[in-house]
Amino acid sequence: LGLIEAFNKDTNPQKVDLGVGVYRDDHGNTPIMRAVKEAEALLLKNETTKTYIGSHGDPRYGQVILPLVLGAESPVLADKRASATQSPGGTGALRLAADFVKTNLPGKGIWVSDPTWPNHLGIFHAAGLELSKYPYVDADNRLDFDGLIKAFEQIPQGDVVVLHACCHNPSGFDLSKEQWQRVLEVVRERGLPPLVNFAYQGF
């Protein structure tokens, strides 16, 4: 967020915005996609109440989003082992997840990639979690997959590992399908609950 402020104050006409990952046109505007406008119009047309929707959000949203994220044929859905909760944005979702870990996995730590989205550090610290880092980018500015796997093989059983599903923030280095399979193997072997930060899935 500090980068956004610095960018706005910079008078260099050739500046490049490396802050928030949103699309901007040549005039610096973030246009609203036609599909979003149409969806908003449908919501306004079809809404029937302004009453409270409950602490977990609109249950119909959960019914639609779970098959989208997990797959309609997911055995997790068939076994009724998944649920959905709406939150005020991604940061709010991460804080809910952090509080869930603190409450339900007492004494367990949380591991984030090095580097990671800087807000991760404050969110997890504020929830009272013991925070550690695993390697992600090496000294030559490349994905350090070997370092990641070696670290995962040493993380105490039951500690939570935070993974970026795509668009790793801030490196942009994403894992290949084969690398994800290896991560899955180690996470299962070591009993490491994954917390998947699934930002930008709409794009």
N, C-alpha and C positions, 0 to 999 in steps of 0.2 A: 504493500500500500504506500510505503514511502517512495518507491520508484514512480508511482503514478504522480505523486505530488511534485517530485523532482522533474519529471517529464513535462508536466504542465507549465512549470516555471522556466524551463529551458527555452531560449529564444533561437537556438540554431535551427534554420529552416530544413536541414537534412537529418534531424533527429529521428531515431527509430524507437518506437515504443516496445519495450521488452517486459512490460508489466503484466497486467491481467490478460489471460488468454481468451480474449473475445475478438471477433472479427470487427474491423473498422474499414469503412470505405475511404476513398481518396480525400474526403472532407473531414475525416476523423469521427464520423458518426457510426454508430452501431445500428444498422437498419433492422427493423422488425420483419421477420420472414412472413410471407403471405399465409403460410400454414398456421403460424401462431396467431395472427390476426383473426383468421377464420375460426380457430379453436376458441379464442376469447369471445367472439361473437356468439358461438354456440353455447358457451357457458352462460352468458348473459341472457340469452333467449330461453334457455331450458331450466335455469335455476328456479327452485320452488320455495326456498326458505333462506333466511339469514341467521338461523339458529346456530348454536354451537355444534361442532361436528365431533367433539370428543378429543381426548388428549393424544390419541394416535392418528388423528387426521381422518380423512374421508375413507371409510372402509372399501368403497368401490374402487378407489385408487389402488389400494393394496391388492385387490383381486385382479387388477389389470397389470400392475407393474411386476408382480412376482413371476408370472409366466414369461414376461418379456425378458427379465434378467436371468432367470434360471432355466428357461426353456419349458414349453408347454408339456413335454413328456418327462419332466424332471422327477426322479424317484423321491426327491426331498419333498416336492409338492404332493405327490401321491401319498406319502407317509404323513402328511400334515406336520412337517418339521420346520416350516418356514412361516414367518409372519412379516408384516410391513408396518413401519411407523413413519409418518411424515414429520419433517422438521423444518425450521426456518433456515433453509439453505444448507450447503455442505458443511460449513463450520459448525452449525447447530447439530447436524447429524454426527459429526465426529465427537462432539462433546457428549452427546447421548451415548455413543459407543464407549467413550472413555469412562463415563459413569457406570455403564453396564459392566465393563471389565473390573473396575474398582470394587463394585458391589458383589459380583458373582464369581470373581476369581481372586479372592483376597490373598495378598502377598505375592501375586504374580506381576512381573514387569512387562513392559511394552518396548518393542524394538522398531526403530524407524531406519530408513535408508540414509546413507551419508553420501550426498546431501539429500534433504527432503524439503517439502514445502515448509517454510519457516513457521507458519502457524501451528503445525503439528506439535512443535516443542512446547509452546505456551498452552495449547489445549490439554495435552496429556499431563503436563506439570500441574496445571490448575485443578485437574481431577485427582491429584495426589498419587499418580502412578510413577513408579521408578522407571526412568527412561534410559535406554541404551541405543547405540547405533550399530548397524551392520554395514560393511563396505558395499558401495554401489558404483562409484566412479573412481577410477584409478588416477595415479599421478600424471598419466599421459592423456587424461580427459577421455577415457574410453570406459565402456561398461565393464565392471569388474565382476563378471559372473562367477569366476572361480572363487574369489574372495567372499562373495555372497554365500555360496554353497558351504564353504568351509566355516563361515560364521554360523550359519543355520545349524550345522552339525554339532556346534558347541553351545547353542542357546539352551538354557535350562528348560526341561520339559514343562509344558503348561504356560510358559511365557507367550505373549501374543506378538505376532509379527505383522507390521503394517506393510501392505503391498499396494503399489499403484497399478490399477488394472490396465491403464493406457495413458499416454501423454504424461510420462513420468515428470513430475514437477520437482526441481527445476531443470533437470538434465535433458529431458526429451528422449532418453534412451529407454526403449521398451524391450521387453523380453520376447524372444521368438516362441513359437508354439512348443518347440522341443525344450527350450529352457523352462517354460512354464510347467511342462510335464515333470522335469527334474525337481523343480521347486515343490510341486505337489507331492512327489515321492518323499522328499526330505521332511516336509511339514507333517506328513502322515507318520513317517517313521519316528520322528522326534516328539510327536504329540504337541505341536505348536499351533494353537488356534490362529488362523489368519483373519486380519481385519483388512478388507479390501476397500481402498479408497477409489471409488469408481466414478471419477469426475469426467466430464466431457462426453458421456456416453451418447448424448443427443447429437453429437457431431461426428 
